[in-house]
Amino acid sequence: MTEHLSQLKSSAQIAKLSATIKNIRKYRKMNQDEFGSLIGVKKSMVSRLENHIGDIRVSTLLRIAEALNIEVLISKDGIEVKIIA
């Protein structure tokens, strides 16, 4: 079974995560095409993820974390993002 974040967290928490991903991508000076190539999705999917249209698979979130060099902590209290370097 593929787990999606909506199975774990609220829509508001996922929307905040989506905005954070977009901000970090821009901070890392990557466009959506480059970022999509790194995580194995098309530019249109990056746009959907960043604008919180649809859901994020946990497997995709792992690839995002690796590409952006971040840690994503999911706990009972919410979702926290830490920049590693």
ChimeraX attribute file (.defattr): number of C-alpha atoms within 10 A of each C-alpha:
attribute: neighborCount
match mode: 1-to-1
recipient: residues
	/A:1	3
	/A:2	6
	/A:3	12
	/A:4	16
	/A:5	17
	/A:6	15
	/A:7	10
	/A:8	15
	/A:9	16
	/A:10	12
	/A:11	14
	/A:12	10
	/A:13	14
	/A:14	21
	/A:15	17
	/A:16	15
	/A:17	19
	/A:18	21
	/A:19	15
	/A:20	15
	/A:21	22
	/A:22	19
	/A:23	13
	/A:24	15
	/A:25	19
	/A:26	13
	/A:27	10
	/A:28	12
	/A:29	11
	/A:30	14
	/A:31	13
	/A:32	20
	/A:33	15
	/A:34	16
	/A:35	21
	/A:36	19
	/A:37	13
	/A:38	15
	/A:39	18
	/A:40	14
	/A:41	15
	/A:42	15
	/A:43	16
	/A:44	12
	/A:45	16
	/A:46	24
	/A:47	16
	/A:48	14
	/A:49	22
	/A:50	23
	/A:51	15
	/A:52	18
	/A:53	13
	/A:54	12
	/A:55	17
	/A:56	18
	/A:57	14
	/A:58	15
	/A:59	12
	/A:60	15
	/A:61	18
	/A:62	14
	/A:63	14
	/A:64	21
	/A:65	18
	/A:66	15
	/A:67	15
	/A:68	20
	/A:69	15
	/A:70	17
	/A:71	16
	/A:72	17
	/A:73	11
	/A:74	13
	/A:75	10
	/A:76	7
	/A:77	8
	/A:78	12
	/A:79	16
	/A:80	14
	/A:81	14
	/A:82	11
	/A:83	11
	/A:84	10
	/A:85	6
